[in-house]
Amino acid sequence: MAHYAFMDNENNVVVQVITGVDENETQTDENGNTVGGSTEAWEQFYQNQIWNAGRYCKRTSYNAATNGYRGKYAALGDIWNGTEFVTPPTDNQDDDEQEN
């Protein structure tokens, strides 16, 4: 079982996380085409779905804490920085940084 995070196109904020198909699996779509087979192929597949409403998609992993895959498991409100998912700073973190 694989998980995929969807980010808005404006701020790179995670707005949805779904359970999807494992990246190594393939399936046949309604037109008889084979889809999947890699992380990138499934990301593209989910990104192109009509229900996705133009958001972009990246694979995320519950095991990120141990294997470092894309930083962490994506949660709603996290930010995709182009390499990994990060927790946005809180107001308290901003205040602490300004004091130092």
C-alpha positions as CSV (number, residue, x, y, z in Angstrom):
1,M,0.0,0.0,0.0
2,A,1.4,3.4,-1.0
3,H,0.4,6.9,0.0
4,Y,0.3,10.0,-2.2
5,A,0.1,13.6,-1.1
6,F,-1.6,16.4,-3.1
7,M,-0.3,19.9,-2.9
8,D,-2.0,23.1,-4.0
9,N,-0.2,24.7,-7.0
10,E,0.2,28.1,-5.3
11,N,1.9,27.4,-1.9
12,N,3.0,23.8,-2.1
13,V,0.8,23.0,1.0
14,V,-0.4,19.5,1.4
15,V,-4.2,19.5,1.1
16,Q,-5.0,15.8,0.8
17,V,-3.2,12.4,1.4
18,I,-4.7,9.2,-0.1
19,T,-3.9,5.5,-0.1
20,G,-3.1,4.4,-3.6
21,V,-1.4,1.7,-5.5
22,D,2.1,0.5,-4.7
23,E,4.6,2.1,-7.0
24,N,5.8,-1.2,-8.6
25,E,2.3,-2.4,-9.5
26,T,0.7,-1.9,-12.9
27,Q,-3.0,-1.8,-13.8
28,T,-4.9,-1.5,-17.0
29,D,-7.1,1.7,-17.4
30,E,-10.5,2.0,-19.0
31,N,-8.8,2.4,-22.4
32,G,-6.7,-0.7,-22.2
33,N,-3.5,1.2,-21.4
34,T,-1.0,-0.1,-18.8
35,V,-0.5,2.5,-16.1
36,G,1.9,2.6,-13.1
37,G,5.1,0.6,-12.6
38,S,7.1,3.4,-10.9
39,T,6.7,6.1,-8.4
40,E,6.8,8.8,-11.1
41,A,4.2,7.0,-13.2
42,W,1.7,6.7,-10.3
43,E,2.3,10.3,-9.3
44,Q,1.5,11.4,-12.8
45,F,-1.5,9.1,-13.0
46,Y,-3.1,10.5,-9.8
47,Q,-2.1,14.1,-10.8
48,N,-4.0,13.7,-14.1
49,Q,-7.3,12.4,-12.5
50,I,-10.3,14.7,-13.0
51,W,-11.1,14.7,-9.3
52,N,-7.6,16.1,-8.6
53,A,-8.6,19.6,-9.6
54,G,-5.2,20.6,-10.9
55,R,-3.2,19.8,-7.8
56,Y,0.1,18.0,-8.1
57,C,1.0,14.8,-6.5
58,K,4.0,13.2,-4.7
59,R,4.5,9.8,-3.1
60,T,4.9,9.9,0.7
61,S,5.8,7.1,3.1
62,Y,4.9,6.1,6.7
63,N,8.4,4.8,6.9
64,A,10.0,8.1,6.2
65,A,11.1,8.4,9.8
66,T,13.4,5.4,9.4
67,N,14.3,5.5,5.7
68,G,14.4,9.3,5.2
69,Y,12.1,9.0,2.1
70,R,11.1,12.6,1.3
71,G,11.8,13.8,4.8
72,K,8.6,12.7,6.6
73,Y,5.2,11.3,6.0
74,A,3.1,14.1,4.6
75,A,0.4,15.5,6.8
76,L,-2.3,18.1,5.9
77,G,-0.7,21.5,6.1
78,D,2.9,20.3,5.5
79,I,4.9,22.0,2.8
80,W,6.6,20.3,-0.1
81,N,9.9,22.2,-0.6
82,G,10.8,20.5,-3.9
83,T,12.8,17.7,-2.2
84,E,10.9,16.7,0.9
85,F,7.8,17.3,3.1
86,V,8.5,19.7,6.0
87,T,6.3,20.9,8.9
88,P,5.6,24.6,8.5
89,P,7.0,26.8,11.3
90,T,4.6,27.7,14.1
91,D,4.1,31.2,15.3
92,N,6.1,30.3,18.4
93,Q,9.0,29.1,16.2
94,D,8.9,32.4,14.4
95,D,9.0,34.4,17.7
96,D,11.9,32.3,19.0
97,E,13.9,32.9,15.9
98,Q,13.4,36.7,16.1
99,E,14.5,36.7,19.7
100,N,17.9,35.1,18.9
